[in-house]
């Protein structure tokens, strides 16, 4: 288990369900519409910032592997639709890990039952 406070968990999102298999986890998260990030992104018509989506994936990856991670490289990151707390208050974050020397290759997606919002592939290293 990761022994640090997650930066966005319980501020931007909260995990409401979690399922795990070997090298993979699925997190159902509730997007918290009262998060102060929406004051600047965009008041009256809030959208989930891509950087917050990436941080959510990172935090879910840390939960999966049980270690603090840093992003070494992002090989692919596609924002395929804009998520909003009003339209999609719950999202599914799927994270798959493959162990590499000093870290993990992470493949992840954020989606709901209608569409995908983000796909990411990258190398994450264990924080020292």
LINKAQUI-V250250 format. One record per run of one state. SS is the DSSP state (@ for helix, = for strand, . for the rest). FROM is the first residue (numbers start at 0). TO is the last residue. Records with the same first field share a line. If there is no record, write none. Layout:
BEGIN
SS: FROM-TO + FROM-TO
END
This chain:
BEGIN
.: 0-7 + 9-11 + 21-22 + 31-34 + 39-48 + 65-67 + 79-88 + 100-101 + 111-114 + 126-127
=: 8-8 + 12-20 + 23-30 + 68-78 + 89-99 + 102-110 + 115-125
@: 35-38 + 49-64
END
